[in-house]
């Protein structure tokens, strides 16, 4: 699990919020997991749909698996 300091009550500028999403994306692409008796890299076995406010991890068959959203401030 990746962790970086984030205070929900604090207002972050857009560039800092997008930098946080970039950090999450880099972590996900390099993430290795064990499948059966081998370790595999998530960036190789899955695809990523990256938008301005979200990252969606999809299986090799293009089925959405997990979506991470950047919460927009009002």
Secondary structure in CASP SS format (residue, H / E / C, confidence):
PFRMAT SS
TARGET T0000
AUTHOR 0000-0000-0000
METHOD secondary structure of the structure
MODEL  1
X C 1.00
X C 1.00
X C 1.00
X C 1.00
X C 1.00
X C 1.00
X C 1.00
X C 1.00
X C 1.00
X C 1.00
X C 1.00
X C 1.00
X C 1.00
X H 1.00
X H 1.00
X H 1.00
X H 1.00
X H 1.00
X H 1.00
X H 1.00
X H 1.00
X H 1.00
X H 1.00
X H 1.00
X H 1.00
X H 1.00
X H 1.00
X H 1.00
X H 1.00
X H 1.00
X C 1.00
X E 1.00
X E 1.00
X E 1.00
X E 1.00
X C 1.00
X C 1.00
X E 1.00
X E 1.00
X E 1.00
X E 1.00
X H 1.00
X H 1.00
X H 1.00
X H 1.00
X C 1.00
X E 1.00
X E 1.00
X E 1.00
X E 1.00
X C 1.00
X C 1.00
X C 1.00
X E 1.00
X E 1.00
X E 1.00
X E 1.00
X E 1.00
X C 1.00
X C 1.00
X C 1.00
X C 1.00
X C 1.00
X E 1.00
X E 1.00
X E 1.00
X E 1.00
X E 1.00
X E 1.00
X C 1.00
X C 1.00
X C 1.00
X C 1.00
X C 1.00
END
